[in-house]
Amino acid sequence: MAELLDVDPSTIRRWRTARPVQGPPFIQISERVTKYRPEDVERWLDGLRVVPEAA
């Protein structure tokens, strides 16, 4: 997911561990394995979208 968003993996980790949690929804498989559903990431990105003429 970091590649998709063009950010460092540590940024994704920081979003996930922040309080309150930031970033897209995730699935915690184990302490060391976290997964993201592509549709959740897309929905999260859509929510961040800014349309200039509407802003």
BAGUMI-138338 format. One record per residue (C-alpha): residue number from 1; residue in three letters; x, y, z. Coordinates in steps of 0.02 Angstrom, whole numbers. Layout:
<nodes>
{NUM,'ALA',{X,Y,Z}}
...
</nodes>
This chain:
<nodes>
{1,'MET',{0,0,0}}
{2,'ALA',{144,119,34}}
{3,'GLU',{193,105,-149}}
{4,'LEU',{16,144,-206}}
{5,'LEU',{13,302,-99}}
{6,'ASP',{196,345,-135}}
{7,'VAL',{240,355,49}}
{8,'ASP',{367,265,158}}
{9,'PRO',{303,107,245}}
{10,'SER',{342,190,412}}
{11,'THR',{210,321,370}}
{12,'ILE',{78,186,351}}
{13,'ARG',{134,109,516}}
{14,'ARG',{125,279,602}}
{15,'TRP',{-53,307,538}}
{16,'ARG',{-105,136,602}}
{17,'THR',{-31,159,776}}
{18,'ALA',{-85,341,800}}
{19,'ARG',{-222,380,925}}
{20,'PRO',{-348,407,853}}
{21,'VAL',{-305,285,714}}
{22,'GLN',{-279,368,545}}
{23,'GLY',{-269,303,368}}
{24,'PRO',{-374,172,283}}
{25,'PRO',{-459,26,370}}
{26,'PHE',{-345,-124,396}}
{27,'ILE',{-350,-306,447}}
{28,'GLN',{-231,-358,586}}
{29,'ILE',{-185,-539,544}}
{30,'SER',{-54,-550,682}}
{31,'GLU',{59,-434,780}}
{32,'ARG',{175,-421,630}}
{33,'VAL',{55,-443,483}}
{34,'THR',{-68,-310,429}}
{35,'LYS',{-170,-316,269}}
{36,'TYR',{-272,-186,175}}
{37,'ARG',{-418,-220,58}}
{38,'PRO',{-397,-124,-105}}
{39,'GLU',{-579,-67,-99}}
{40,'ASP',{-554,3,78}}
{41,'VAL',{-402,101,21}}
{42,'GLU',{-496,168,-130}}
{43,'ARG',{-645,219,-21}}
{44,'TRP',{-527,305,102}}
{45,'LEU',{-441,399,-40}}
{46,'ASP',{-609,452,-111}}
{47,'GLY',{-651,527,58}}
{48,'LEU',{-493,633,52}}
{49,'ARG',{-524,694,-124}}
{50,'VAL',{-538,882,-145}}
{51,'VAL',{-628,950,-297}}
{52,'PRO',{-557,1127,-324}}
{53,'GLU',{-717,1207,-389}}
{54,'ALA',{-815,1137,-242}}
{55,'ALA',{-687,1185,-108}}
</nodes>
